[in-house]
């Protein structure tokens, strides 16, 4: 759309200037047909050719052309009176090109200079008084020509501003889309990591327990295999949820009945059933949490418990408290020495991104031989809870 407007503006410029070229050609023909005498004098040839050259060169050398036309207009009264009207027309054609290619200040200066020259030249002719309409008309002529050029220039500037505004809007939209795509990609990566890492750990532990108890304690082996099936179904369900979001092209953004703070007790029982010693102090009221924080609490505890079970020793202590409009969640456990060549994973990175997206803060560090994870998440205002 804007390219077409730009082409249309350039076409209008060309149409005006081609039309003025036609006017110049007709004026030259009429002058030669009606009164060829001035072209027989040296002065007439010099003045006429200078004005004509200014018209030809006005597109590339605009200011030089208008100065030449103005000077030629000033000399016609003394050296070639018969060429006065023709030279004035050529000077006005040069003036029209100034607002299209130069600044408004240059346009005003060129217009004032040409108007003064034409008005003065008119006063030098016999019978023309200072306030004669003919002299004043010459001033109006110059102003009208400059005004027409400025109008076309204003139209071009407006279209340029609209095109620039459109480009800025498109760039902002593309930036917003790219940011949303990046955020969605990170969210999906976090969900995949949280869902797979935890449940694969559960499957691995129960599969190992079933292998050991298969002969001596078959009832324990059957229970472990049931836990393997449960964890497998959970992985498949969460993978299907993520794939359904990808296929639908939208983020449901609501509370998941499984992946939410309300399911934290079941999550803790699941770990305790694995033989992990989990000590919990405090509780969570899901109604106090925003939807993003609601899901984040479950995912954070899931990842923290998985990491503690993998890399820690002894009991895992969870403290949940509410202070100053925030939910304070602390998970701590003793850690075993890291294996040579081991590398940190993406769990902490994903947890930090989740907490940041929910408007909270996360601090994870070692204290002596213990690893402590502290998370603060904002709670809903009392007014919002009452709505």
HELIX and SHEET records of a PDB file:
HELIX    1   1 UNK A    2  UNK A   34  1                                  33    
HELIX    2   2 UNK A   36  UNK A   40  5                                   5    
HELIX    3   3 UNK A   42  UNK A   57  1                                  16    
HELIX    4   4 UNK A   62  UNK A   79  1                                  18    
HELIX    5   5 UNK A   81  UNK A   83  5                                   3    
HELIX    6   6 UNK A   84  UNK A  101  1                                  18    
HELIX    7   7 UNK A  104  UNK A  123  1                                  20    
HELIX    8   8 UNK A  133  UNK A  213  1                                  81    
HELIX    9   9 UNK A  218  UNK A  248  1                                  31    
HELIX   10  10 UNK A  261  UNK A  263  5                                   3    
HELIX   11  11 UNK A  264  UNK A  273  1                                  10    
HELIX   12  12 UNK A  286  UNK A  288  5                                   3    
HELIX   13  13 UNK A  291  UNK A  311  1                                  21    
HELIX   14  14 UNK A  347  UNK A  357  1                                  11    
HELIX   15  15 UNK A  382  UNK A  385  1                                   4    
SHEET    1   A 5 UNK A 278  UNK A 281  0                                        
SHEET    2   A 5 UNK A 312  UNK A 323  1                                        
SHEET    3   A 5 UNK A 326  UNK A 335 -1                                        
SHEET    4   A 5 UNK A 370  UNK A 378 -1                                        
SHEET    5   A 5 UNK A 361  UNK A 367 -1                                        
END                                                                             
